[in-house]
Amino acid sequence: MNVIGNNISALSAFGTQMSVTSNNIANVNTDGFKRSRTVLEEGQNSSVTPRVEKINTPGPLVQESSETGEMRELSNVDLAQEITSTIPTQRGYEANLKMVQTKDEMLGKVIDMKA
């Protein structure tokens, strides 16, 4: 049963990763927004633990007005990078979900054989 727990922890971690990416995409046009990223780490008993960290690199600077010369910082989110990062996240989620489904089917067949 530990295998199912590991797959469920991975599903949760991939969900967190997708939420962080979604938040970054939603704030791509928010001035001064700093993107976050999710690092997946091995936890206890080979479970998957997400660690979210803020990326404090500066965003591009644009001139607010030509009269005052004021500059404003845009978001440091790279939309192309965020969107492409959703592909392996989705595939990882699907693979772990398939493992849980397969384990469930196998247990069902074992129970049917015992009955």
C-alpha positions as CSV (number, residue, x, y, z in Angstrom):
1,M,0.0,0.0,0.0
2,N,3.0,2.3,0.4
3,V,3.2,2.5,-3.4
4,I,-0.2,4.0,-3.6
5,G,0.7,6.5,-0.9
6,N,3.8,7.5,-2.9
7,N,1.7,8.0,-6.1
8,I,-0.8,10.0,-4.2
9,S,1.9,12.3,-2.8
10,A,3.3,12.7,-6.3
11,L,-0.2,13.6,-7.6
12,S,-0.5,16.2,-4.8
13,A,3.0,17.6,-5.6
14,F,2.2,17.8,-9.4
15,G,-1.0,19.6,-8.4
16,T,1.0,22.1,-6.4
17,Q,3.4,22.6,-9.3
18,M,0.6,23.3,-11.7
19,S,-1.0,25.8,-9.2
20,V,2.3,27.7,-8.9
21,T,2.7,27.8,-12.7
22,S,-0.9,28.9,-13.1
23,N,-0.3,31.7,-10.6
24,N,2.8,32.8,-12.5
25,I,0.9,32.9,-15.8
26,A,-2.0,34.8,-14.2
27,N,0.4,37.5,-13.0
28,V,2.5,37.8,-16.2
29,N,1.3,41.4,-16.6
30,T,1.5,42.4,-12.9
31,D,4.2,45.0,-12.4
32,G,6.9,43.9,-10.0
33,F,5.5,40.3,-9.7
34,K,8.2,37.8,-8.8
35,R,7.6,34.3,-10.2
36,S,7.8,31.1,-8.1
37,R,8.9,27.6,-9.0
38,T,8.2,24.3,-7.5
39,V,11.0,21.9,-6.7
40,L,10.0,18.2,-6.3
41,E,12.0,16.5,-3.6
42,E,12.0,13.0,-2.2
43,G,10.3,12.9,1.2
44,Q,10.0,10.2,3.8
45,N,9.5,6.6,2.6
46,S,10.1,7.7,-1.0
47,S,7.2,10.1,-1.1
48,V,7.2,13.3,-3.2
49,T,7.3,16.6,-1.4
50,P,6.9,20.0,-3.2
51,R,9.0,23.0,-2.2
52,V,7.9,26.3,-3.6
53,E,10.5,29.0,-3.9
54,K,10.3,32.6,-5.1
55,I,12.6,33.7,-7.9
56,N,13.8,37.2,-7.0
57,T,15.5,38.1,-10.3
58,P,14.5,41.5,-11.5
59,G,11.9,41.9,-14.3
60,P,12.5,44.1,-17.3
61,L,12.5,47.8,-16.7
62,V,10.4,50.1,-18.9
63,Q,10.3,53.9,-18.9
64,E,7.0,55.1,-17.3
65,S,7.0,58.5,-19.0
66,S,9.5,60.3,-21.1
67,E,8.9,63.5,-19.1
68,T,9.9,62.3,-15.7
69,G,12.2,59.4,-16.7
70,E,10.6,57.2,-14.1
71,M,11.2,53.5,-14.6
72,R,8.9,50.6,-13.6
73,E,9.7,47.0,-13.2
74,L,7.6,44.4,-15.0
75,S,7.0,40.9,-14.0
76,N,9.9,38.4,-14.2
77,V,7.6,35.7,-15.6
78,D,8.6,34.2,-19.0
79,L,5.3,33.1,-20.5
80,A,6.9,30.7,-23.0
81,Q,8.8,29.0,-20.2
82,E,5.8,28.7,-17.9
83,I,3.5,27.2,-20.6
84,T,6.1,24.7,-21.8
85,S,6.7,23.6,-18.1
86,T,3.1,22.5,-17.9
87,I,3.8,19.6,-20.3
88,P,6.1,17.5,-18.1
89,T,3.9,18.4,-15.1
90,Q,0.8,17.1,-16.9
91,R,2.6,13.9,-18.0
92,G,3.9,13.2,-14.5
93,Y,0.4,13.7,-13.1
94,E,-1.1,11.3,-15.8
95,A,1.6,8.6,-15.2
96,N,1.0,8.6,-11.4
97,L,-2.7,8.6,-11.8
98,K,-2.4,5.6,-14.2
99,M,-0.3,3.8,-11.6
100,V,-3.0,4.3,-8.9
101,Q,-5.7,3.1,-11.4
102,T,-3.7,0.0,-12.3
103,K,-3.0,-0.9,-8.6
104,D,-6.8,-0.5,-7.9
105,E,-7.6,-2.8,-10.8
106,M,-5.0,-5.4,-9.6
107,L,-6.4,-5.4,-6.1
108,G,-9.9,-5.8,-7.5
109,K,-8.8,-8.9,-9.4
110,V,-7.1,-10.4,-6.4
111,I,-10.2,-9.9,-4.4
112,D,-12.4,-11.5,-7.1
113,M,-10.0,-14.5,-7.2
114,K,-10.3,-14.9,-3.4
115,A,-14.1,-14.8,-3.5
